[in-house]
Amino acid sequence: MDLPQFRADGPYRGGKPQRVRRARSSIACLAFATLLCAGCTTPLTQWAHQHFKVGPDYCPPAAPISDAWIDADDPDVVSEATDYGYWWAVFNDPVLNELQETARRQNLPLRAAGARIVEARARLAIARGSLFPQLQEAFGEYRRTQVSQTTVNRLPTVAFDTWDAGFDASWELDIWGRFRRNIESAEATLDAQVDDRDDVLVILQGEVAAAYIQMRAFQKRLRLAENNVALQEKTLELADIRFRRGAVTELDPAQAKENLASTQALIPPLQTGIRQTQNALCILLGTPPHDLNEMLGPGPIPESPPEAIVGIPADLLRRRPDVRRAERLAAAQSAQIGIAESDLYPRFAITGFVGYQASDLSDLFQTNSFNGSVGPGFQWNILNYGRIRNNVRGEEARCCELVFNYQNTVLEANREVEDAIDAFLREKQRVTSLENSVESAQRAVELATIQYRDGAVDFQRVVDMERILVLRQDSLAESRGIVATSFVSIYKALGGGWQTRFAPQRLPSVEVIGEGDPTTVSRRRR
């Protein structure tokens, strides 16, 4: 900033005032002496190597990560790279696809996370503005002064006016990197907010898919319960007929009624489960709870592909948004150490003002009404080193805390993927066993009913088989839902889904691999 050159007896005829030039040239010498004599934390050579910034230069910390997944040798676990953007497309369910798009547009926590990004960008712009003159303000003032005439040294003029107008400026030089470290911190904070929104999006997509699958599982279990009620009503009718004919005692219809009532009691909790999962979906969609039956309609439990493409554990460091956010928070805090350390050293600034002052408004902008000043200066909190140094130690400890938190976030991410993979594989085995059990139970009910009609077995055998069938069918439907939600958990734990913000309007098709089984999201890169 160029300020007019002046002194009391008129402007200088050439160059800047010598005392100002001498003062400015001495700033570098004073800074050098400060680093040598002030017992500083950052050595002189490091300060110069870091482009004249005190405090540590951030380096991403090491993170503990496994070399391979525990179940990497399982044929259903594929350790190769793929596009995780639209992972839910493997279910090939148009309703689920529409729910995901609606949630991405309307979910309120996601929109709140977007607002935090806007806030972080604004704060970064504020931080960048601090590199320029920090104080720039125009001023104007009118004063009417009345002088007392009862004092000993009273003035001849009883009252007078003063008109002022001008411009103030103050520029603190960033010798120690305080403002540049603040910009570094703001940039890392902005990155962390972007990663936070990505994390919210990943969680949202996982919750939408899980709630939808759970609702479909409840619907399937409800249909099975209603079918078993119809089957047991026929069994009760058969027992009544045989009782009226005198072939059996009243015990048989009584047992049939008890069995029927027990199966009917399964229906209300399932209806409650459907309503609650629909309410949860409404909140995820950013709408008040309402009946979604008309929009969603009936449908099967989404079937997951037989394989899960999981890549390698090291990919979590770049793919998981919460891992990236934790690392960026540590980077932002690292810059805060330099900001705190800069308080150990003097602050150098150039301040000045130019303006006009006159007693009459008509004379305010005359040449001889011009006044002003300019010059360097410094401030140094020389008696506060105890507080400042402990503030530096506090910022360092906070940085260590965030580094440890980042490393623990990596461990937790690894664990979540391992848990989801194990649940997916084990539940698939359980589904196979339950399918065999249901098939056998259905055949046993058919045989027991035929033999009871012929009088070959007692009614207890029929009741037992029907109860087993109800339990096994319900368990199978629940287990199929768990397989699908475990698959969702895998891709949620892998950090898939946030990539959709790069191509939010296009849903990829499902690639068909092998003998026609959809096993992966399209690998076409956007």
Buried (B, 14 or more C-beta within 10 A) or exposed (E): EEBEBBEEEEEEEEEEBEEBEEBBEBBEEBBEEBBEEBEBBBEEEBBEEBEEBBBBBBEEBEBEBBEEBEBBEBEBBBBEEBBBBBBBBBBBBEBBBEBBBBBBEEBEBBEEBBEBBEEBBEBBEEBBEBBEBEEEEEEEEEEEEEEEEEEEEEEEEEEEEEBBBBBBBBBBBBBBBBBBBBBBBBBBBBBBBBBBBBBBBBBBBBBBBBBBBBBBBBBBBBBBBBEBBEBBBEBBEBBBEBBEEEEBEEEBBBBBBEBBEBBBEBBEEBBEBBBBBBBBBBBBBBBEEEEBEEEBEEBEBBBBBEBBBBBBBEBBBEBBBBBBBBBBBBBBBBBBBBBBBBBBBBBBBBBBBBBBBBEEEEEBEEEEBBBBEBBBBBEBEEEEEEEBBEBBEEBBEBBEEBBEBBBEBBEBBBEBBBBBBBBBBEBBEBBEEBBEBBEBBBEBBEBBBEBBBEEEBBBEBBBBBBBBBBBBBBBBBBBBBBBBBBBBBBBBBBBBBBBBBEEEEEBBEBBEEEEEEBBBBBEEEE
